[in-house]
Amino acid sequence: MVLPGNTSKEPESLGDILTQYHGFLPFLVDLFKKLYQLNPIDPAISTIKIHILRRVTPFFVFFQLIAALCLIASIWKMPDSLLFTVVVFIGVMIIGLTVYLVLVREHHLRQAPAIYILRIFAVCLGIFWLSVISFILPIEPQIGQLLCCVFIMALMASAVLFLPVAGASVLFSSILGSGTVLVIMLLWYHSHYQSAYLIGAVLFGIYTALIILSCGLIRELLIGYLINHYYLEQRNAILTLLLGDTSDIAGDWLWETNAEGVLTGVSPAFSHVLGLEEKTLYTRPFVDIMIQTAGVSDGDNAAENVKRLQDCLNQRIFFRDLIVRVQKEGEVYYWSLSGRPMFKDRVFTGYRGVGTDVTHIHNIHRKASFRARHDELTNMPNRTAFFDDMEFYLVEAEQEQEEFALLNIDLDGFKEVNDNYGHHMGDYVLTQVVTRISRALEEADTLYRIGGDEFVLVDKNTNRQKATTKVQQLIDIITSEQIKLKEGVFWTPGVTIGIALSRGGHEGIMDLLSASDLALYEGKKRGGNCFVFFAPELETVAQRKLNLLRDLAKALDEGDISLLYQPFYDAQTQKLKGFEALLCWRHALYGRILTEQLISLAEDSGLIQRLGLFVLTKAAKFALSWPEELILSINLSPGQLMRKNFVSEWLEALDSTRFPAHRLQIEITETIFMKQSPVTFAKLYDLRERGMAITLDDFGKGFSCLGYLYFFPFSKIKMDRLFVRDMLRDQRAATIVKGVVNLTIDLGISLTIEGVESQEQYDYIVSLGCTEVQGFYFARPMEPEKVMELIAQGGTKKHIAAPGTSVLGQIVAD
């Protein structure tokens, strides 16, 4: 059962309430406003109040009767008029109790008139006791007066039992307490200002205030506790009902175990998916059923998944959407399991959970992941897959000190085929070449298409002699036959291969790729259709770096470094939000220099500030021609921020462009905060005060720390593509992406997810609530002319589908 108006938020604790009101006094004001609400909106809360009243009202009335009897005994020898008054009071109490129980039994408390009656009853009760005390207190000796005060205090304490009716206990206590204080003050006046009466009045006033405050606080806590208890009972009842009456749908089923892990309750759907009778399941541990009945055997990958389930159960922790691979009747299934431990009086009693057959969704994720990591034309692993696989392989090669070769394969004359016969014929040539290369590959070899007619092959566990033999075989098999383009037209393929040898992989991916590129260019200069080793054994990489360092300053002077712009979009509306400026340097000898390598070179050569100001000035001047709502995003390196005069130089350059600071977004990586210098934060605050948005880039890559989000109020987080590329096939990656999205929502900041390359990835992150998106699925980095064309088109890429239009998107939306 779900309470209207309170469907997603359970009652708060007292600490949460005080924190919410930012102080004790505002809390008291709001508390007493709530005490006098006439008609509870929530029927379930009214039911709980009735439940409390039926329990505590007899105790309250019994206490009042005992007090009346004690009073009668003490004033038995007093005039009959007073005794008669007490007897009348007892009759009124009995009548009031009868009327009250009728109201409760008929559930009339949900109506405002019944609430008024109960409040009037509380007011009359307080006035009656006050009149009795006012009559007795002045004529009693001082010891009797003290006993009367104690008697009044006990009566006021009994008001705690009358809490469920909003304001009733407060009215009773305030009338009785304030009236008693007034009587004591009159005694003080008539006793010629004896200090004992004054002190007593002050103390009694304090006691009255404490009683009133306690009534309010205890009422809030008591109802909160009972509502929590009520919700828990409702959930348990619903789950028990589902366990006993779930439809036989093979995709969804419920389960329950005892403290030893043995099944004690299952839905019919569970026995259906297992093909077993329900009664045979109640004597077996849940994990054993997953291992044995589902066909999981030790030593395979499925056993690892079940071991994770066993660890969760042993540690008695909550788990959700844990994917387990099982085999049944010769077929493979994927089940998503969720469960939570149950405790009674802090004693573990077992687990309750739900299971879902997600085989269909898992297969869709697997296909989507395959498309994200493979070339659509040749079905070969793509550039993304190459970098992913090399990260793991280099660690393995370093541990084993394994020697391997990186082969950079490029076709000779392929551009002429595209130019003369069209791209469709070029695609055909590529498929034929891949087929030929595959004939020469061994089981451990993996061929990657990293772009155009360029392929990379990792030849594992080899040496120079073996690599030479394999490369020669590749050249022979690729060039052995002509490829028929059309009737009477044939093309003889040529191929140039650059080879980089390594032992242990300590050079790094980019170093190896750059070395093989250099060897490939050397082969092209020799006329092509040959292979070249990067010699001697990568020792000239340092010389290559020196050449690049020398040419960087010249490139800045002559304008050889240019900028590309990659757009980013609003994930929900697909509206263009702005562009990120990216560096581009095409070296005459070494070809394109990657942005990361260019920044590293600039930092090593001391040109980083000059390069950064160049990017800022050029990009800002270009961005002035954009619509005012578009944002310019620029990356800031640690080397720039560490400069002493960075802020002043940066602001001076920005002012010279006349570009508005509020349209500038600065992206910084986590490496800036490794030392967490106060100076670093101070500089960022200076930029932020000028109106610039500060974005934490590559979040999740490397040294991620939530402390960064605590120490500095970022405007946005850009999540690294590392998790995006795997989130459709790896539950852990999907959980991290979902967690980061929820984190940014709670912090109230934007989130840009990078590396979106497919419709399925886009649909998934939109369903999570991501705010911004960037990736090749939308657009690759583009020249300034293409930027203006995109803006002229309204900023919308025609191929972008609405979220949820793909199969995966529809499943997520459902």
C-alpha angles and dihedrals in degrees: 000000000000122000114233113247092015104063100133107025126068123208114288128237121247090255091054091048094052091047090050093054093045093225146024099255096055087048092054092050092052092042094058090045088057092048091066099047103133103202121032110225095208116073092199091056090050089052090053091050090052089049090054093045093053089054102043103031095078089053091050093049092044090054091050091051092050089050091050092050091050089050091050091051092051096048099036092120094047124101116300092242092069092043089051090052091054092050090051089051091055089052091049090051092052092048091046092050091051093049091045095051090050090053092049095044091052091045091236089143089089088071124078097232091061090050090052091051092053092047092049088050090053091048093050091048091052093048091049094053090044092053091049092049092045089056096045103037099066095049096047123092117249093269089050090048090053091051090049090054090051088049091052091048090054090050091051091049090055088065088079087075090059094060105118094074106076109244097358096106091042092051093049094047096043094049094047095041099043091044092052091050089053092050091050090050089053089051088050089053095047092045090060094257102306108187093223091069092047092051090046092051092051093048092046090050090053091048090050092052091049092050092050092047092046091051091055096045096043091048092054093046095044095050090044091053093048092047090053090049090047092052091049092052091048092051093048091048092050093048091048089050091050092048090056100039112030119141118248097259110148093211099062131041141154132224140186132191138188125237091280092055095251116140114255100167135021136167119243089250090066094058087044095057090046096044092230135120115262095235092058091061098061096076098050132079114250094236092050089055090052091050102040110023094039090051100245113155130194117265100032129100092258091063089060091056092050090048089059088053091050091050091052092050093046092050092045094229131148114257131186134192094357105174115221122186113216137174123221128172091349095306130106120237134180120216126192111214128195127178144159131204118247124219132188117192087347092303118123110242103173143277137299122194152141132242129203132191104233097168093121094049091044091054090050090051090048092052092047091049090049090054091048092053100036137066111251094216102048101016087231120139109270136222093281091054090048094057092043094051094043092055090062097036094053090056090051092046091050092052094047095035086230120177116225142162131231111212118200107199122194128172119235117231095004093132090063091058091054093045097046104034105022135255093281089063090046089055090052091052091051093053090050092049092049090051090053094046091050090061091064097046125105125216094264094048122099124195119206129192104213099175143330109335093341120112133178124209123191109210105197129204095010142125137211094278095047092044090052091053093049094047092051090051090051093051092047095049094045095048098034096094137028120245116233109229097178139328108321094356120105132172125205109214122223127194138197120198128197115199130201118188121204140174116209097355094255092141094072132233097280093047091052093045092047091049093051089047090054091050089048092053089049089054091050090052089054091058101270131253090094143086130245130193118220098242144246094014096290094306092129094061088095090055090050090053091050090052091051092048090052094048096045095077090046091050091053091049094048097040096244091139113082138178131243124195127217117194126225125203142206101262095214102042099025088229117153109253103178148294135276115221114227130188120242125189123172108193117209093230107024099037122220115007112211118241094242091052092046092054091047090052091049092051092048092049095045092244097111096105092047090049092047093051089048091056093045095048097044096042094044093051090050092046091057087077092058125092112276095248094061119098128219114218121199129182119234119204126212090244091062096047092050093060114108096228096035098119097047093046092046094050092045091053092047093049090052090059093049088223112152112252093219090064092055121093119192118205119204130178128228092253088079090067098048091107094030091216115187087224090061092053091045092055092048090049089052091055091044092052088057088060101262118140115234115213127192104225129204092016109186095028119108116331101015113175130172087214088080090062090050098048098044130035101230118194093213144005123217111205116216119247090238094092097032094063092054103033095097094054104028119061092201092056090047091050092051092050091049091047093052091048091052091046093055091046090054092046091048096234133124124260126208116195113205130202100041105162106160142043090244093056091048093050092050098051091045089055089054093055101254113171104207136021137195132177149105091287087072102030143325122232106291141198119259090256091057090048092059091047090053092049090048089055090057094262094278123127109219095220095058109111125206113266113270096027095112123074092254092045091052091050092050091047091050 
